[in-house]
Amino acid sequence: MSRIAVTGLVFVALVLTGHAQAKPNFAGSWEQVAPADNAGSRMLITHDATTLMEQHAAEGDDHVLKFILDGAEHADEPLAVGSGHEMIGRYKAAWTGTTLTIDQVTDYQSGFHREARQVWSLDAQGQLRIDLASNLPDGTNMKLTLVFKKATISRS
């Protein structure tokens, strides 16, 4: 069989089988580089085949968000209980190729109903990119892209 015929057969086989790329693993410590006003902020991601957990500093205790990556709807743990700002949320987190999409719906005690989407991916430089979209209480929509680089560990 000629080299051209073999190359053609391999190409057809890849197209027919839907040659899948491996899903990225977002685990690690990440430092924000964009937008510039939050540059230097850090977050810690724990990620395995079924769960993604994101932790970042906040006033008081750190914020910890956990997502089950099975595409099913899950309830968030109630947040800010007893603060007068209780919120109840639901989310779905699912993969499309090498991109993770997290759709969230949150109902606040004030009556505000928030719908948000996070799209997680790694760019060509290995940076974590999170494209955010959400409605805001004033009726406008917000879109924002966060970019993070792997944080270096300083050794003293």
N, C-alpha and C positions, 0 to 999 in steps of 0.2 A: 504494500500500500504506500502511496506517495506521502511525503511529508505534508503537502498541502491538504490531502484528503484527511489525514490524521488530525491536523490542526482544525479543519472544518468540523469534524465529528466531535472533537473536544468542545468547541464553541457551541455547537447545537446542544450537547449534553448539559453544559452549564446553563444555557438559556432555559431548557426544558425543566431542569431540576430547580430553577430559581436560586442559583448559587447564593447561599446566605452568608452574610458577614457576621462575625462574632459580636455579641452585644458588649459594649464597653462596660468596664467596672469603674465607677466613680469614687471608690473608696480612697480615703486619704485626707490630708490636711490641705486646704485650699486658701489662697490669698486673693482677695478681689483686686482686679486691675481696672475695671470699668463698671459703671461710670466712675469718673475720677473723684467725685465727692465722697465716695466710700472706699477708695483705694486703701489697701492695707488691712481692711476688715478680714477676719478669718472665719472659716467654718470647717467643721470636721464631719466627714461623710463616712458612714459605715454602710457597706453594700455587699450583699450576697445574692444568690440566685432568686430569692423570694422576697427580700426586704431591702428598703433603702431608708436610712435614718440620717437626718441632717441636724447638726447641733451648732448653734452660734451664740455668742455673748449677747446679753440683753440686760436692761435694768432689772435688778433683783436676780432671779435665777436665770440660767441660760435657757434659751428656747430649744426644745427638742421636738422634731417632727418625724414621725415614722409612717412609712407607706408600704403596704403589701402590694407586690408587683404582679398581681394575677388578673387584672382587668375587671375584677368584680367591684361592686360598690361596697365601701366600708365606712363605718361611722368613726369620726375622730373622737378622741377622748374629750369630754367637755373641758373647755378652757376658761380660765379666769373665774372659776367658781367662787362665789361669795364676794366678788369685787364690785358687783353692780354692772359688770360688762360681760356677763356670761355669753358664750357663743357655742352653737352646736353646728358641727360640720360633717360633711360626707365627702368622700373622694373616690376616684377610680384612677389607678395607675397601670399603664399598659405600654408595651413595646411595639413600635413599628420599625422594623429593621434595627438600626443602631441608635434610634431616638426613643427616649422615654417621655411619655406625655402623662401629666398628672392634672386631672380635671377636679376642681374643688367647688363645693357649694357650702356657704356658711351663712347661718341665720343668727343675727345678733339680737340681744335683748331689746335694743332700740327699735327693732323692726326692719333694719337694713338687711337685705338679701344680697349677698356677694357671690358672684360667679367668677372663678379665676381658672386660668390655664398656665401651667409651667411646661415648657418643652426643654428637656435636658439633652445635650449632645456634647461630643468632643470635637473641636475644630482640628484643622490640619496641623496645628502646632501643639496639639495635645492639651489645649486649654479647655476648661469646662465652660460651656455657654448655656445660660438659662434664659430663655425668652419668656417673659411674663406678660400676661394680658389679664385685665380685671376691670370690672365696673367699680365706680367710686360712689360714695354716699351723695355727692352733689349731682349725680346723673351722668357724669362724663365717663369715658373709658380711658384706661391707662395702658400703655405698652412700654416695656422697658427690657433692655437686654443687659444681663449681668455677665461679666467675664471674669474667670478666676484662673490663676496659674497654680500649679502644685507648689505648696509652701516648702521652703527649705528648712531643714532642721538644723538649728545652730548647735554646735558642739563646743562646750566651754572647757 
